[in-house]
Amino acid sequence: MNKKKKSLLAVAFIAGVFLIGLYGVDSSDGYLAVSELLSDPEGYTGQNINAMGIVEDGSLEKSPGITSFELKDENDENLKIHVNYVGDLPSNLAEGKQVTITGTMISESTFEANKIVTGCPSKYTE
């Protein structure tokens, strides 16, 4: 291999490590709260969105092929959207937990998620 190819491989490797490192970063940047989605539901309908909230107690339903729950706003529990999800569930998905979801608003009050990530405990808590 010549020097140029080695340099390109090194840069690609470093970029790959950087991106993999960012994948696990817990950040609410770019995630909309339920209250934000409900402030302009027509504007978000049909769009691919990242959202966050808390799985409402008593709302989690796991059926073959589909999981659904109500996602409530962290600051106003009266604000909720219905979430439908098809796919492998995170093992620690539970009512009362904070989750981030990615998917599409299919109506003014329903979200079709294609990805769910549960909040993980901070490494600094005891």
N, C-alpha and C positions, 0 to 999 in steps of 0.2 A: 504494500500500500504506500502510496506517496503521501507527503506531508499534508497536502490539501484535503485528501480524503480522511486522514486521521483527525484533522482539525474539525471537519464537518461532523464526523462521528462523535467527537468529544462534545461539541456544542449540542448535538441532538440528544446525547445521553444526559447532559446537564439539564436541558429543557424538560426531558421526560421525567427526571427525578423531581424537578420543581413542580411540575403539573401533578404528579402522583402525591406529592406532599400537600398540595393545596386541596386535593380531593377530600381529605379528612378534616379540613378546617371547618369549625362550627361558626358560621357567620350568618347573621340575619340580613346582611346587605343583599338587596335584590329580592327579598321575600316580602310579600304583602301580607299584612294582618287581615283577618276576616273583616274587620271594620272598614278597611280600605277597599276591599272587594265589594262590600255592600254599599259603599258610598257612591259607586257608579257601576252597578251590576251590568247595565246594558253595554257600557264601554268595554268591559272585560269579557263579555260573552264571545266565545269563538276564539279567544286568544290563548296561547300557551303561557302559563303563569307558574311562578313559584309562590307558594303561600305557606303561612305558618299559623298554628293555633294549638288548641288543646282538644283531645278526643273527649267528648262529653260522656260523663258517667251514664250508663244505661243505654247507650246508643250503638255500641259496637256489635255488629251482626256479621258472623262469618258463615257463609254458605259455600257449597261447592261451586267454584268458579268465580265468585264475587264476594268482596267484603265491603260493607258500607258502615258509615258512622257519621255523626254530626261533629263538625269541627267548629269549636266556639272561640271567640275572640279572647285573648289573654286578659284584656282590661274590662270587657263588658260581656258577661256570660249570656246576655240576652241576644247577642248577635251571633248567628250560626249559619253555616252552609252545610248542605248534605254532600257527602263525598262517597263516590263509588270507585272501587279499585279492583282491578283484575291483575293478578300476579302473585309472586312469592312475597309473603308478609315478613317483615322483620320479626324475629323471634320475641322481641320485647315490646311489641305493639300492645298497648293496654289502655283502658279508659283512665282518664285523668292525666295522661302523659302528653307532653309537648311533642308535636311532630311537625316536620316540614314536608310539604307535598309538591309535586310537579305534575302538571297536566293541563287540562282545558276546562274553562267554564263553559258548560253546555247549555245552561239557562241562567236566569237571574239568581237562582238559589242552589244550583247543583254543579258540582265539580267532578270531573272524571279524571282521577289521578292515574298516572302511569309509573309513579315512583313515590315511595314513602320512606322517610328517614326519621327514626325516633331520636329524640335528644339523648345524648349520652352524658353520664355524670362527669363532672369536671375532675381532672386528675388531682386537683388541689383540695377537694373536699375529703372529709374523714368518714 
